[in-house]
Amino acid sequence: MELARLGNSDLDISRIGLGAWAMGGKWQWGWGAQQDEDSIATIQHALSLGINWIDTAPVYGLGHSEEVVGKAIKSLSEKPLIFSKCGFNWDAQNNIEPCLKAASVKQEVENSLKRLQVETIDLYQIHWPNPAEDIEEAWQAMLELKQQGKIRYLGVSNHSIEQMQSLQKIAPINSMQPPYSLINRECETELLPYCQQHNAGVICYSPMGSGLLTGKMTAQRIAAMGDDDWRKKADDFNEPKLSHNLKIVAALQQVAEKHQVSTAEVAIAWTLKHPAVTGAIVGMRSPEQADGVIKGASLKLDKQDIALIESV
C-alpha cells in the first residue's frame, strides 16, 4: 500500500488506518454489540492488507478498545503504529467527564500503555479541546511525556485554528484529526489549508460518514438499529438530512460501478484526493469489512467522477 509522510514527523503511514472506536463494544457512544474475537481478527487481517496504523482512544468502550488492540498486536513480530488520545476520565458508575489537567494526562498515558501493552505510543492526541482553558496545560504535559520517551509525536483532534496557534507556541503540532467526508466538509475552507501551510499532517475521521456513505445504509436499516448505536439519533441519519445524504450515496454507487469497487471505497478515495489529507481513519468491525474498503487507498477518481459527485 502507498505510504505518506505524516506532516513534520518521520512517520510514514498507509493512506488508510484502522479506526477502533466500534471495537470498544457497548458504552454511551458505542456502535452496538461487538465481539472481541471479531475485532482481533479484523485488526490482524487489516494489517495483512498493508494497513500500518491503528487509531484508538481510552474513552472508546472505557478502556476496552485499547485492551482489544493490545491483545491483537501482542504476539506480532512487526507491530503497527499506535495512535491514541487523552481528555476523558470516568468513574465507577461509568460517568464520563472531560479533563485536560497535566496530572490526568500523564495518568492517562500510563493507563493506555498498560492496556495497549506497548512501551511507546507513536502519536498521542488531545481528543477534544474540552475544557478549552486547559489545552495548553495538557500540551505541555504531552511534551514532557515525549521527552520521557512515552510518546513519539503530538497531535490534536477537533481543534480550531486559534487553539492550534496557541499550542504551536509550546511545541509543533505533528497532526490534526478532523471529521471529513462528503457530508461534513467544514474543514475544507480554513482548517485543511492551515494544516498544509504549517506542515501538520491530517488524518481525517468518518470518511464514510459513520457508515452512511457505504451504500449499505437505508432508512429501514437505520430504523432497525438498536438503541445502543449512537447513530440512530444522529442528524445525518434522520430527516431532513437523510434523504439528501442518500442521493449522495446514489452518485457514489454510480462511480463505484464504473471502477468496479465498493461505494465505501469511493467515499474514502474522495477524502484522500485532498492534498492536505495524509490518511483516512476507517472503522472496521470484521475482516470482510476490511476487504470492502482497502481499495479506497489506491483508487484515483477522474474529473468525471468528481463532477458527478459534486453535482449532488
C-alpha positions in Angstrom: 0.0 0.0 0.0 1.1 3.5 -0.7 2.6 5.3 2.3 2.6 9.1 3.0 4.7 11.1 5.4 2.6 12.4 8.4 3.3 16.1 8.4 6.5 17.2 10.1 7.0 13.8 11.8 9.1 10.9 10.5 6.1 8.5 10.4 5.2 7.0 7.0 1.6 5.9 7.3 -0.7 3.9 5.0 -3.3 6.0 3.3 -5.9 4.1 5.3 -5.7 3.5 9.0 -7.9 1.2 11.2 -10.3 3.1 13.4 -11.0 1.1 16.6 -13.9 3.2 18.0 -16.6 0.5 17.4 -14.3 -2.1 18.9 -15.0 -0.6 22.3 -18.3 -2.5 22.4 -21.2 -1.3 24.4 -20.9 2.1 26.1 -22.5 5.6 26.0 -21.3 6.3 22.4 -21.0 2.8 21.2 -21.9 1.2 17.9 -23.8 -1.7 19.3 -22.5 -5.1 20.3 -19.1 -6.2 19.1 -17.3 -9.5 19.8 -13.6 -9.2 20.8 -12.6 -12.2 18.7 -14.1 -10.4 15.6 -12.2 -7.3 16.5 -8.9 -9.1 16.9 -9.4 -11.0 13.6 -10.2 -7.7 11.9 -7.1 -6.0 13.2 -4.8 -8.8 12.1 -6.4 -9.1 8.7 -6.2 -5.3 8.1 -2.5 -5.4 8.9 -2.0 -8.2 6.4 -3.6 -6.0 3.7 -1.0 -3.3 4.2 -2.5 -1.0 6.8 0.2 0.0 9.2 -1.5 2.2 11.9 -4.4 1.9 14.3 -6.3 4.9 15.8 -8.0 4.3 19.2 -8.7 6.2 22.4 -9.2 5.3 26.1 -12.8 6.5 26.1 -13.8 4.0 23.4 -15.5 1.4 25.5 -14.0 3.0 28.6 -10.6 1.3 28.1 -11.9 -1.7 26.2 -10.9 -0.7 22.7 -7.3 -0.2 23.8 -7.3 -3.5 25.5 -8.5 -5.3 22.4 -5.9 -3.6 20.3 -3.2 -4.6 22.8 -4.3 -8.2 22.6 -4.4 -8.2 18.8 -0.9 -6.9 18.4 0.8 -8.5 21.4 2.1 -11.6 19.5 3.0 -9.8 16.3 6.7 -9.6 15.4 6.1 -6.4 13.4 3.8 -4.2 15.2 1.7 -1.4 13.7 1.9 2.3 14.6 -0.4 3.0 17.5 -2.3 6.4 17.8 -4.3 7.2 20.9 -5.7 10.2 22.7 -6.4 11.9 26.0 -9.0 14.1 27.5 -11.7 11.9 29.3 -12.0 10.3 32.7 -14.8 8.0 34.0 -15.8 6.9 37.5 -17.0 3.5 38.8 -20.5 4.3 37.5 -19.1 5.0 34.0 -19.9 8.7 34.2 -17.6 10.4 31.7 -16.0 13.8 32.4 -13.6 15.8 30.2 -10.3 16.6 31.9 -7.0 18.0 30.5 -5.1 18.7 33.6 -1.4 17.7 33.5 -1.7 15.1 36.2 -4.7 13.5 34.4 -3.0 13.4 31.0 0.1 11.8 32.5 -2.0 9.1 34.2 -4.0 8.5 31.0 -0.8 7.8 29.2 0.3 5.3 31.8 -3.1 3.5 31.7 -3.0 3.4 27.9 0.5 2.0 27.8 -0.7 -0.8 30.0 -3.8 -1.6 28.1 -2.0 -1.4 24.7 0.9 -3.5 26.1 3.5 -1.2 24.4 6.3 1.0 25.7 5.6 4.0 23.5 2.6 5.5 21.8 3.5 6.7 18.3 1.0 9.6 18.1 -0.8 11.0 21.1 -3.6 13.4 20.6 -5.8 15.7 22.6 -9.2 14.2 21.8 -11.4 17.3 22.2 -10.4 20.8 23.4 -12.5 20.5 26.5 -12.1 22.3 28.8 -10.7 24.7 26.3 -8.8 26.7 29.0 -6.7 23.6 29.8 -5.4 22.6 26.4 -2.1 24.4 26.9 -1.5 22.6 30.2 -2.3 19.3 28.5 0.1 20.1 25.6 2.9 20.9 28.0 2.3 17.6 29.8 2.4 15.8 26.4 5.7 17.5 25.5 7.2 16.2 28.8 5.9 12.7 28.1 7.5 12.9 24.7 10.8 13.9 26.2 10.5 10.9 28.5 10.0 8.6 25.5 6.5 7.5 26.4 5.0 9.1 23.3 6.7 10.0 20.0 4.6 12.7 18.4 1.9 15.2 19.4 -1.4 15.7 17.7 -4.8 17.3 18.1 -8.3 16.3 17.2 -11.3 18.6 16.7 -9.4 21.8 17.4 -9.9 25.2 15.9 -7.1 27.2 14.2 -6.9 29.6 17.1 -6.5 26.7 19.5 -3.8 25.2 17.3 -2.0 28.5 17.2 -1.8 28.7 21.0 -0.4 25.1 21.2 2.2 25.7 18.5 3.9 28.3 20.7 4.7 25.4 23.1 5.6 22.6 20.7 4.9 21.9 17.0 1.7 20.1 16.0 2.5 16.9 14.1 -1.0 16.1 13.1 -4.6 17.2 13.1 -7.6 14.9 13.2 -10.9 16.5 11.9 -14.1 14.9 10.6 -14.1 15.0 6.8 -16.5 13.4 4.3 -18.9 14.3 1.6 -21.5 15.0 4.3 -19.1 17.0 6.5 -16.9 19.4 4.6 -16.5 22.2 7.1 -12.7 21.7 7.4 -12.1 22.4 3.7 -12.4 26.2 4.0 -9.8 27.1 6.5 -8.5 24.2 8.6 -7.1 22.0 5.8 -5.2 24.9 4.2 -3.9 25.9 7.6 -2.5 22.4 8.2 -0.8 22.5 4.7 0.7 25.8 5.5 2.2 24.6 8.8 3.1 21.1 7.6 0.8 19.4 10.0 -0.4 16.0 8.8 -4.1 15.4 8.6 -5.7 12.1 9.4 -9.4 12.6 8.9 -12.1 10.5 10.6 -15.5 9.4 9.5 -14.6 9.4 5.7 -17.6 7.2 5.1 -20.0 9.4 7.2 -20.0 6.9 10.1 -21.3 4.2 7.7 -23.9 6.4 5.9 -21.8 6.5 2.7 -21.1 2.8 2.4 -24.1 2.1 0.2 -25.4 -0.4 2.7 -27.4 2.1 4.8 -31.1 2.6 4.2 -33.9 4.3 6.1 -35.2 0.8 7.1 -31.8 -0.3 8.4 -31.5 2.9 10.4 -34.9 2.4 11.9 -34.0 -1.1 12.9 -30.8 0.0 14.7 -30.6 -0.8 18.4 -30.8 2.0 20.9 -27.1 1.2 21.8 -26.0 2.6 18.5 -25.4 6.3 18.7 -26.1 6.9 15.0 -29.8 6.2 15.4 -30.3 9.7 16.9 -27.7 11.5 14.8 -28.9 14.3 12.5 -27.3 12.9 9.4 -29.2 9.6 9.9 -32.6 11.3 10.2 -34.7 13.6 8.2 -34.5 16.1 6.8 -30.8 15.4 6.1 -31.1 11.7 5.4 -32.9 11.9 2.0 -30.2 14.2 0.6 -27.4 12.1 2.0 -28.8 9.0 0.3 -28.8 11.0 -3.0 -25.0 11.4 -2.5 -24.8 7.7 -1.9 -26.6 7.0 -5.2 -23.9 9.1 -7.0 -21.1 7.2 -5.3 -22.7 4.0 -6.3 -22.5 5.1 -10.0 -18.8 5.8 -9.7 -18.3 2.5 -7.8 -19.9 0.5 -10.6 -17.6 2.3 -13.2 -14.4 1.4 -11.3 -15.7 -2.0 -10.0 -15.1 -1.1 -6.4 -17.4 -0.7 -3.4 -19.3 2.5 -2.6 -17.4 2.9 0.6 -14.1 2.8 -1.3 -15.2 5.7 -3.5 -16.2 7.7 -0.4 -12.7 7.1 1.1 -10.9 7.9 -2.1 -12.8 11.2 -2.3 -11.4 12.3 1.0 -7.9 11.2 0.2 -7.8 13.3 -3.0 -7.5 16.4 -1.0 -3.7 17.4 -0.9 -3.8 18.2 2.8 -5.1 14.7 3.8 -2.4 12.3 4.7 -4.6 9.4 5.7 -8.2 8.4 6.5 -9.3 6.6 9.6 -11.7 3.8 8.5 -13.7 1.9 11.1 -13.8 -1.8 10.6 -15.6 -4.5 12.6 -14.9 -7.7 10.6 -12.3 -9.0 8.1 -14.9 -8.7 5.4 -15.4 -5.0 6.1 -11.6 -4.6 5.8 -11.7 -6.2 2.3 -14.5 -3.9 1.3 -12.6 -0.7 2.0 -9.0 -1.4 1.2 -9.1 -0.2 -2.4 -10.1 3.2 -1.2 -6.4 3.8 -0.5 -5.4 3.4 -4.2 -8.5 4.4 -6.2 -7.9 7.6 -8.2 -11.1 9.4 -9.1 -11.1 11.2 -12.5 -12.7 14.6 -13.4 -15.9 13.0 -14.5 -16.2 11.1 -11.2 -15.7 14.2 -9.2 -18.1 16.3 -11.3 -20.8 13.6 -10.8 -20.3 13.5 -7.1 -20.1 17.3 -6.7 -23.3 17.7 -8.8 -25.3 16.2 -5.9 
